[in-house]
Amino acid sequence: MTPKRPRRRLSRRAEQAIVALLEHGTQEKAAAAAGISTVTLWRMHRKPEFRKALLEARSDAFSQAIGRLQHGSSAAAATLLRVMCDATSPSSSRVRAAQCVLDNAARGISLQDLEIRLRELENQNSPRREHSDLGSAED
C-alpha cells in the first residue's frame, strides 16, 4: 500500500485569484484584481486542485446567497400577500401577486408530497430493526 501524499494547499496567489474570480465578472478583471496576468490565471485554471478549490468556493458563496434569500422569504411572502389584498393596487399587480402566491403554494405542496412519498419508499426498503436481530433477546 502506498502512503497517501499530503494534500497540497493552494498558494496565497491562487487563493487571491479565487477570491477575485468570485468578485469580478470577467477573467481579465479578476486577474487584474489579483495582481496577476490573464495567462497566469489561465495556467492556474489548468490545475485540478485550483479548479476544485474554485468550485468549492463558488458552492460556498452560492450557499450563502441561498441562505440570504431564505431569510428574506417571509418578507417577500408578506409583500405578495399585501399587494394581492390591497384594493388600491393596480389590478395587474394584484393578479401577478396572486399568481405568484398560487404557483409557490402549489410548488410547496408538490415538494411536501414528494418528501412524504420518498420517506415511505425509504421506510419500505430499509430492513426493520426489530426483525433483523433474530433470537438475540429471547434466547
C-alpha positions as CSV (number, residue, x, y, z in Angstrom):
1,M,0.0,0.0,0.0
2,T,1.5,3.3,-1.0
3,P,1.3,6.1,1.6
4,K,-1.0,9.0,0.8
5,R,0.6,12.2,-0.2
6,P,-0.3,15.1,2.0
7,R,-3.0,17.4,0.4
8,R,-1.3,20.4,-1.2
9,R,-2.5,23.7,0.0
10,L,-3.0,26.4,-2.6
11,S,-0.6,29.3,-2.8
12,R,-1.6,32.7,-1.4
13,R,-1.7,33.9,-5.0
14,A,-4.0,31.2,-6.1
15,E,-6.3,31.9,-3.1
16,Q,-6.3,35.6,-4.1
17,A,-7.2,34.6,-7.7
18,I,-10.2,32.6,-6.5
19,V,-11.4,35.5,-4.4
20,A,-11.0,37.8,-7.4
21,L,-12.9,35.3,-9.7
22,L,-15.8,35.3,-7.2
23,E,-15.9,39.1,-7.0
24,H,-15.3,40.1,-10.6
25,G,-17.3,39.3,-13.8
26,T,-14.5,38.6,-16.2
27,Q,-11.2,36.7,-16.2
28,E,-9.4,39.9,-17.1
29,K,-10.8,41.9,-14.2
30,A,-10.2,39.0,-11.8
31,A,-6.6,38.7,-12.9
32,A,-6.0,42.5,-12.6
33,A,-7.6,42.5,-9.1
34,A,-5.4,39.5,-8.0
35,G,-2.3,41.3,-9.4
36,I,-1.6,38.5,-11.9
37,S,-1.7,38.2,-15.7
38,T,-4.5,36.6,-17.5
39,V,-2.1,33.9,-18.7
40,T,-1.2,33.1,-15.1
41,L,-4.8,32.8,-14.3
42,W,-5.3,30.5,-17.3
43,R,-2.5,28.3,-16.1
44,M,-4.0,28.2,-12.6
45,H,-7.3,27.0,-14.2
46,R,-5.5,24.1,-15.7
47,K,-4.5,22.7,-12.3
48,P,-7.1,20.3,-10.9
49,E,-6.5,21.4,-7.3
50,F,-7.2,25.0,-8.3
51,R,-10.4,24.0,-10.2
52,K,-11.6,22.0,-7.2
53,A,-10.9,24.9,-4.8
54,L,-12.7,27.3,-7.1
55,L,-15.7,25.0,-7.3
56,E,-15.8,24.7,-3.5
57,A,-15.6,28.5,-3.1
58,R,-18.4,29.1,-5.7
59,S,-20.5,26.5,-3.9
60,D,-19.9,28.1,-0.5
61,A,-20.8,31.6,-2.0
62,F,-23.9,30.2,-3.6
63,S,-25.0,28.5,-0.3
64,Q,-24.6,31.8,1.5
65,A,-26.7,33.6,-1.2
66,I,-29.4,31.0,-0.9
67,G,-29.4,31.4,2.9
68,R,-29.9,35.2,2.5
69,L,-32.8,34.6,0.1
70,Q,-34.4,32.1,2.5
71,H,-34.0,34.7,5.3
72,G,-35.9,37.2,3.2
73,S,-38.6,34.8,2.0
74,S,-41.0,35.7,4.9
75,A,-40.9,39.4,4.0
76,A,-41.3,38.5,0.3
77,A,-44.4,36.4,1.1
78,A,-45.8,39.2,3.2
79,T,-45.3,41.7,0.4
80,L,-47.0,39.4,-2.1
81,L,-50.0,39.0,0.2
82,R,-50.2,42.7,1.0
83,V,-50.2,43.6,-2.7
84,M,-52.6,40.9,-3.6
85,C,-55.1,42.0,-0.9
86,D,-54.7,45.8,-1.4
87,A,-57.7,47.1,-3.4
88,T,-55.8,50.3,-4.2
89,S,-53.0,48.4,-6.0
90,P,-53.3,48.1,-9.8
91,S,-55.3,45.1,-10.8
92,S,-52.3,43.8,-12.9
93,S,-50.1,43.9,-9.7
94,R,-52.8,42.1,-7.7
95,V,-53.2,39.4,-10.3
96,R,-49.5,38.9,-10.6
97,A,-49.1,38.7,-6.8
98,A,-52.0,36.2,-6.7
99,Q,-50.4,34.1,-9.4
100,C,-47.1,34.0,-7.6
101,V,-48.8,33.0,-4.3
102,L,-50.7,30.2,-6.1
103,D,-47.7,29.0,-8.0
104,N,-45.5,28.9,-5.0
105,A,-48.1,27.3,-2.8
106,A,-48.6,24.5,-5.4
107,R,-44.9,24.0,-5.7
108,G,-44.6,23.7,-1.9
109,I,-47.4,21.2,-1.8
110,S,-45.8,19.2,-4.5
111,L,-42.4,19.2,-2.7
112,Q,-44.0,18.1,0.6
113,D,-45.9,15.3,-1.2
114,L,-42.7,14.1,-2.8
115,E,-40.9,14.2,0.5
116,I,-43.6,12.1,2.2
117,R,-43.6,9.6,-0.7
118,L,-39.8,9.4,-0.6
119,R,-39.8,8.7,3.1
120,E,-42.4,6.0,2.7
121,L,-40.3,4.3,0.0
122,E,-37.2,4.6,2.1
123,N,-39.1,3.0,5.0
124,Q,-40.4,0.2,2.8
125,N,-36.9,-0.6,1.5
126,S,-35.0,-0.4,4.8
127,P,-34.8,-3.6,7.0
128,R,-36.8,-3.4,10.2
129,R,-34.6,-3.4,13.2
130,E,-36.9,-5.4,15.4
131,H,-36.9,-8.3,12.9
132,S,-33.2,-8.2,12.0
133,D,-31.9,-9.5,15.3
134,L,-33.4,-12.9,15.2
135,G,-33.4,-14.6,18.6
136,S,-31.0,-12.1,20.3
137,A,-33.1,-11.2,23.3
138,E,-35.4,-14.2,23.5
139,D,-32.8,-17.0,23.6
